[in-house]
């Protein structure tokens, strides 16, 4: 028993997907299960809607927010089921996917349970994603015994490669395999509202072995020279805290090249004047152009815009023991079924595991760092839950690297007060958690007369960097590229949000079938202007399931970010129209008062600098006053670029760890 009136729910479902479309789909029972398990409070929301309204009201789904919510949920569940895919003409792959692809055996052998946890390791890394994997590799290959602590679990690839509703890019607001449970993990928004992990304003990053790299899209952009010198290039806008990085593109270039080689990046160089000089070619050729890319190339040419291939952390051909991409239609938000997508689990963590000096514990949350009177970090307090119930342990080490993501890394420092630093480790100058940024997104949706989406993954195959810098009257800018191959569920959301697809009735499935092959999105991230008031704090009055103080967000994005968003959306619309789109709808503009940017690509909460009064880290990633504590994730970024930042996280982590290993060897002068 779910507590849901299934007969009433069936009537509502038939209004959303009519004419027998629900026959044999199991949609009603699956929606009932969601109402009972993911959000039990939704049961009363549905019951209240059913008491006051009838699903056969002619304009109900156009005017009633609760009816719109239910219709979206029902339609999302329906079109995400494999039984519906043939009906709408969607195929998950155009190539046979080999069976048996999974985590590397060496990494599986490194996984430990609570009883195998030792009291002391040489180095502890908190987080197993882009930066954490690099830290683990560099420590292990330098001879350290390393413990990696991962809050999520270690699902097999198949568990992350199929589900269209419970992946981190879905917007059904359900429990996902790569996130913390909905229950017991609140965050408090800038408006004082409490959000659970299913809400966009919670700011979810993937929590699983491999972190975000397990399920990301893998766009592998370098930051440009100007990205490292935003304040010098543009000045400091009123109300911002814009600053230069303490390193230059030239300092970073060797580490970009190393990251591209170690992980494997496919691509082709663009214009060095806008992207920076390269010391060598990409290790892999670019992915083939798609039908949409050819159409967009012609549109860009007519506008006089330069275009280039999208660099990807995806093998265009076999590389370092990993298979080539099979170009399936399920990439961003999903684990790669053949291991062609480079993640820490099949690159850095795999190489760390091969040394025999790596241990990885999953399902363990770091809730507090421990320090001695001199400020040296000595250990970390862990809490978790296994088949025997909750557990707690303290583990000590000589060196520590934080890579939990910009929100959680800042939270851990703030939740670790000491007698020497009562406001949190590294927070003597009230800098931890400030300058929170991610990426406000710009773009537009275009519908063409004829099919342009060929379903050949991964999708992003053409981009322009013409608007990353030098836009008259604006600070910064951003890259624009076409989007990933949409799933039926993501296409449904995109089209309905754009007002191009009905919310209920026969037009839902039929319209989706007609429009999905004709759909193309052009999107790009805004290079945000940081503010000191956009920040992560902790609320000690509210704790999560592990007893740790929860995050409270404060502040907002800078007005300049909204101006750049509008400018880039104009360019996306212009590009789609020049490419032949018959109808174009801009992405919804972000408004003031929505809180800081906490969506994709969080960064900046522990930014590097040259003075403790205005930064958390020194130029080599060390927390000021704590020589054995480094941060190797996006928290360290001073600014976050107008491109996807993961390659910069990886490269900067290699730079920081190069210094860490050299320092321990006694030949580092930093």
N, C-alpha and C positions, 0 to 999 in steps of 0.2 A: 504494500500500500504506500502510495506516495503522498497522499493528502491532496491530490489534484483531481478535480472532476474531469475524468477523461472524456466523457461524452460532450461536456461543454468545450473542452479543448479541441476535440475533433471538429466541432462546428466552426470554431474560429480558424482552424487549420484549413478546412474546406473553403472558407472564404478567401484565404490567402492563396492557396494552390487549388483552384477549382477543377471541375470537369474530369474527375477521376484521377487527377495527377498524383494523389496520395496513395493510390492502391498499391499495397505491397511494399511501400517505402519504409514503413516503420517510423515515419516522421513524428507522429503523435506520441508514441511511447518514448521516443528519444527526447522530445521536448519536455514531456512530463518528468523524465529522469533528471533533466537539467534543473527544472524548477525545484525538485526535491533535494538535489545533492549540491549543486554549485552555489546556488543562492536560495536558500530556504525562504528568505523574505520575499522572493518573487512569487511564491504561492499566493500570498495575500494580495499582492499587486494584481495578479491575474484574476483572483476571485473578486476583487473590488471592481475591476473592469467589467467582468462578466455580469455583475449585479446591476451596473448602471447603464450598460450599452449592449446593443445587439450587433453581431458581426455582419448582418445584412443591411445595415444602415448605409445608404449610397455614398456618403462622403466621409464616413468615420475615419478611414485610414489616411485621409488628407488633413484632418483637423485635430485629432485626438492624440496627444503624445504617447499615452499608454498603449493605444491601439497600434501606433507606429512602432513602438518598441516590440510588442508581441509579434507583429507582422514581420519585422526584420529578423527576429529570432527564429520564427518558423521557417522563413524562406532560407536563412543561412543553413539551418539544420538540413533542410530538404536538398539543397543544391550541393551540399558537401558530401552527400552519400554517393558512393560509387555507382549505385543503381540508377542514379539520375544523370550521370555523366554522358552516357550514350544518347540519352534523350536530347541533351543540349549540344551534342557534338563535340565534347571535350575529351581529349585523351591525355593520360598522365605522362606518357612517354612515346617517343618515336623510335626508340631503340630497345633492344632486349637488355634488361638489367641483370647482371650476374647475381647468382644467389650466394649467400654466405658472407657478404661483405660486413665487417663489424669492426669493433675496436681492435687495435693491434694486440697480439698475444702478450707482448712484453709489458704493455701498459696494464692489461688486465691482471697480470701477475704482480704488479706493484700496488694494486688496491688492497687496503687492509681494513679490518673491522676494529671496533673499540678494543677488544682484548689484545690485539697485536700492537696497539699504540705504545710507543716507547716514551720514557720520561724525558729524553734529551736527544736532539738532533743538532747537526752543525748549522743548518739553515732551515728556516720555516718560511714558506710562501703561502700567503692567504689569497686564494682565488686562482682558478686554473685556466683562465681565458688567455687573451693575446699577450698581455704583459706577464702574467703569472707563469705561462708556459715558457717564455723566454728566460725568466729568472730561474726556473727549475732546471732548464737545460744548462745554463751557464754555471750555476752552482754545482750541479752533478758532474759536468764534464771537467770542472776544476778540482774535483776530488771530494766535495762535500757530501755528507749524508743529508738528504733533503726530505722534508715533509711538506707536502702540498695539502692544504686544507680547502675543501670545496663544500659549500653549503648545500648545493644540489646533489642529485644522485648521478648514477652512471648508466643511463638506459642504453640498451642496444640500439644500433642504428635504425632498425626497422620501426622501433617505437617512436622515432622522431622524423620519419620519412614519409608518413602517409596522411596523418590526421589534419584535415583542413580547418577544423574548429579549435583545436587545442594546441596550436603552434603560436609562437610569439608575434607573428604578423597578423593573426586573425583579430577581428574586432567584435567577436561575439560576447566578450566579457565573461569568459568561462575560465575555470581552472586550467592551466596549461602545464605540460610536462616539464617545461624549463623555467618555471617560476615557483615561488614559495606558495604554500597553500593559501587560499583566499582567507580562511578563518585564522585568526591569531596573528596576522601580520599587517597591522594598519600603518598608514602614514597620514600626516596631517598637512593639508594644503595651505597655501598662503591665505585662503579665505576662511580658514578655521574648520573646514569640512574634513571629516575623517574618510579616507579612501582605502579600499582594499586593493590587492594586487591586480584585480581584473580591470581596474579603472585606468584610463590613459594618464590621469594626473598623478597616479602612484609612481610612474616612471620606472616601469619594469625593465630590467636587463636580464638576459638569459642566465639562469643559475643551474648549471649542469656541468658534468665533466667536459672541459673544453670551453665553458662559458659561452659568450656570444659567438665565438668562432665556430662552434658546432653547427649553428643554424643561420649564420649571417649570409648576406648575398655576396660578400667578398670583394667589393669594389676597393681597389688597391691604389688609391691616389697618393702621390706625394704632395705635401704642402709646398707652395711656391716660395721664392725668396721673400716676397712682400708679406707672406703670412707670418713669418717670424719677426717682422719689424712693423707691425701695424701702427703703433704710436708714432714711430719715426716717419712713416709714410703718410699718415693722415692727420697727425695731431691727436689730441685727446678730446673727444666730444664732451660737451657739458653733461654732467651727471654720470659719466662712465668712469671706469677704472682701467681703460685700455692701456696696455703696456707691451713692450717688446719682450720676446723670449731672451733668455740669457745665452742662447746659442743661435747660430746662423744656419741658413740652408747649407752653406759650405761645410760647417761642422757636422751636419746631419747626413750629408750626401753619402759618405762611405757606409753608414749604417743603413740607409735606405737600400743601397745596392746589396748589402749583406742580407737584409731581410727578404728582398726579392729572390735572392738565390736560395736561402734556407727554406723558405716556404713555397716558392714557385709562383711566379706571377706571369700571366700572359698579357701581352700588350704590344704597342708600337709607339715610339716616341712622338710627341707633339712638337710644339714650338718652344725651344729653350728660352726664348725671351719672356714667355709667360709662365713656364712651368719649371724653369731652372735647368742648368746643364747636368748631363748625366755622365758618369765615368764609364759606363758600359751599356750594352743593350739589355732589353728584357731577357730573362732566361728562356721564355717560351713565346712563340708567335701568338698574335691575337686570336681570339675566337672568331669564327666566320661571321660575316655580316648576315643579318636577318632580313626578311622582306621589309619589315618596318624600318630598319636602318637605311635600306636603299631609298625608301620613300623620303625619309627625313633628310638624308644626304642631299637629295635634289632640292628640297625646300631650303636647306641652309645655303646651298650654292646660289640659289636665286636671291638670297638676302645678302650675299657676300660674306657669310660667316665661315670661319674655319671650324672643321670638325676633326675628331680623332676617335680611335677605338677606346672603349672603356677598359682600363686595366683591371684585371680580375685575379684574385687568389684562387684560381680554378685552372686546372691543367687543360690546355688545349691539345696536348699530346702527352703520352706517358712521361712521368718525371719522378726521379728518385724513388722508384718502387711503387708509385701510385698511378692508378689508371687515368686515362683521359676522360674528359667529360662526355657523357652519353647524350647530353642536350635534352634531358627530360624537362618537363614543364613544372616541376616542383623543386624550386631552389631556395629562394629567400624564405626564411622561416622553417626550413626543413633541413635535416641531416642528409648529406649526400649518400645515396645508396651504394656508390662504387668507390668512394673515397677520393674523388677527383678534386673536391673542394678542400683547400688547405685549412685545417684547424689545428689548434695546439695539440689535440689528441692524436693526430697522425703526423705531426712534425716535431715540435719542441718537447712535448711530454714524452712522446715515443722515443726520442733520442736520449732524454734523461733516463728513461726506464731501461734503455739498453746498457747503461753503465752499471746497473745493479745497485745503485745508490739512491733510488727514488722510492718513497712510500707516499701513497695518496689515500687520504681518508675522505670519504664523501658523507653527506648527511650530517656534517659537523659545522656548527656556527661559531665563529670567533666572536666572543662577546666582550672581551676586555684584554688589552695589552698590559703587561706587568713590567715595572721598571724599578731599579734600585735607587738609592739616594743620590747617586751621581748622574742619573738620567739615562743610564744604559738600559736598553730593553732586555729583559731576562726571559720572558715567557709570554704565553697567551693562554687565557682561560677559554676552554671549549665546552659547548653543550650540544647534545644531540639526543636522538631517540632511536632505539633499535627494537628488536622483538621482545626484549626484556624490559622495555620502558625507557624513561629518560635517563641520561647519564651526564656526568660532568668530569672534566679532566684538565689538569694543567700540564702544559708541555713547554720545556725550556729549549733554548738554542743560543748560538752566538751571533747569528745574523738573521735579519728579518726583511722580507719584501712584501709590501702591501699591493694587492692587485684585485681588489674586490669591486672595482668600479667607482666612479666619482662620488656617488651618493653613499655607498656602504663603506668605502675607505674613510671618508670624512666622518661618518657616523662612528666608526670604531675608534678613531682618535679622540673624538669628543666624549665618547662613553668610557674613556680610560683616564679619569682624573687621578692625579697623584698628589702627595703633599707638596711636591715641588712645582707641579703644574695643576692646580685645582680645577681649571677650566678645560682640561683635556691635554693629552700629549701633543706637543708641538704648537700649542695655542696660547703661548704667552702674549702674543700681540693680536689676539682675536682675529686671526687670519684663516683658521681651519674652517672649511665649509663655504667661504666667500667665493665670489666670482663663478658661481655655478652657471654653466652654460651647456647647451646641447646644440640642436639645430632646428630653428624655425624652418619649415619647408615651404617652398614656392613651387608653382607649376600650374598645369592645365590639363584637361581631359579633352581629347579629340575623338570624334566619330567620323569615319570615312564612308564613302558610298560603297566601296568594294572592300573585301577582306585585306587587312594589312598585317594581322597578327598570325604568323605561321606556326606558333606553338613551339618553336625551336628555342630551347633554353640556352643559357639561363635568362636571356632577355636583353639586358642593357648592352647595346652593341654600338651606340654612337653617342657622342657627347660634344659639347662645345665649351671651351674655356675662355671664350672671348669676353665674358662678363665677370670674371673672378676679381678683377681689379680695373681701375681706370674708368669707372662709370661716373660721368659728370655729376658733381654735387652730392655723391654718395660715399659712404665709408665702406670699403670692401665690396663684396658681391658674392658670386657663387657659380659653381659649375651647373650646367643643365644636361640631362641625359634622358633617354627613354627608359621606361621602367621594366621591371621583371615581368616574365610571362604571368598573367593573372590566373589564379585558380577561379573556379566558378563562384566561390564564396567571396573572394576579394573583388572580382569583377562586379558582383551584385552590389556590394557596398559602394564601390566607386561610382557606378551608374546611378544608383538611387541617391547618393549624396549630391550628385551633379544634377539631379532632377531629370535624368534621361530615361529612367525606368520606373514603372509603376510600383507601388508598395504592395498591392494585392490584386488578385484577379488573374484572368488568363494571360495578361500581358507580362506577368513576372517571368515565368519560365520561357514562354515564346519570345519575349523581348530580349531576355538574356541570351538565348540561343542565336538570335539575329545580330545583336550588337557586340557580343564578346569578340568575334573575329575582326570586327571593324573598329575596335577600341584601341587607343594608344594614349598613354600618359607620358608627358614630359615633365620631369620634376628635378629639383635641385635644392641643396642645403644652403641656407644663408650663413655667411660668416658673421656670427653674432658679435656685437660690441658688449664687452663685459661690464657688469656693475658690481660694486662691492656689496650691495644690499640683496642681490640675488644669491641665496645661500641655503646651505643645509645647517640646521640646528637640531638639537635633540630635546625631546620633552620628557623629563625624568618622571613626570606624573603618569605617563602612559607607557606600558611595556608590551613587548610582543610575546609570542608563545615561549621564547627562550629566556624571558625575563630581562631583555635588553631594552633600554630606552628607545622610543621610536623616533623616526625622522619627522621634523617639522620644516616645511619649506617656507621661505619668506622672499619678498621682493617680486620683481617682474622683469620682463625683457626690456631692453632699451628702445626708445622710439625709433632710433635709426634702423633697428632690425626690421621693423614693420615697413619702413620706407623701402628698404632693399627687397623685402619680400614682394611688395607690390611691383617694383621694377622688374624683378626676375619673372614674376607671373605674367607680366606684359610680354616679355621676350618669349616665354613658353607658348603663349597664345599666338604670337606672331609666327613662331616657327611652325606650329601645327597648321595654321591657315595657309602659310606658304607651301606646305607639303600636301595640301589638297583636302584637309579635313572639312567636312560640310557643316559641322557644328562643333563649337569649342566652348567649354565651360571652365573658368578658372577655379583653382582650389580655393576653398574658403579661407578668407584672410583671418589671421589671428588678431584679437583685439587687446586693448590695454586691460589690465586688471585680472588677467588669467593666471598670474603667478609666473615663476621662473620657468625657463625651458628645461624640461626634465624627460623629454621623449627619447628619440634615438640619439646616440653618440654623446652621452653625458661626459662632461669634462670640467676641469678648472678649479675644483674645490681645494686643491693642495698645490697651487701653482708654484712653479719654480721662479727664482729671482736671485738677486745679488745682495739683498738686505732682508734680515728677518722681520723688520717692521712692515714689509709689504708683500711677504711671501711666506710659504710654509716650508719649501724645499730649497736647498742650494742648487747650483747649476748641475750637480751630479746626482740629483734625486734624493739626497739625504735630508731627513727632517732636521731642521735647525736644532742643534743641541743634542742630537741623538745620532751619533756616528754610525751605529749599527742598524739603523732603521731607514729603509729606502721605500719610495713609492714608484711603481713601474707601470701604472695604468694611466688612463686619460685624465685623472685628477691633476697630474703634473702639468698639463697643457696651460700655457698662458692665454692663448687664444686657440680656437678650434678649427680654423680653416673654413673655406667655402666648399669643402669636399668631404667625403667620408674619411674619418680620421684613423681607421684601424692600422693602416700601414705606418703611420706616424707613431702610434702607440708601440707597435712592434719595434720599429727602428730606434725610438727613444729608449725603450727597455734594453735593447742591445747596447746602446751607448752607456746607459747607467750601469749595467752589469759589467761592461768592460772595465769601467772605473772601479767597481766593487771588487772584482777578481784581482785586478792589478794592485789595488790598495792593499789587499790581504797578502799579496806576494811581496810587498815592500818596494815595488817599482812604480808607484803612482804618485804624481806630484800635485794632484788637485787639492 
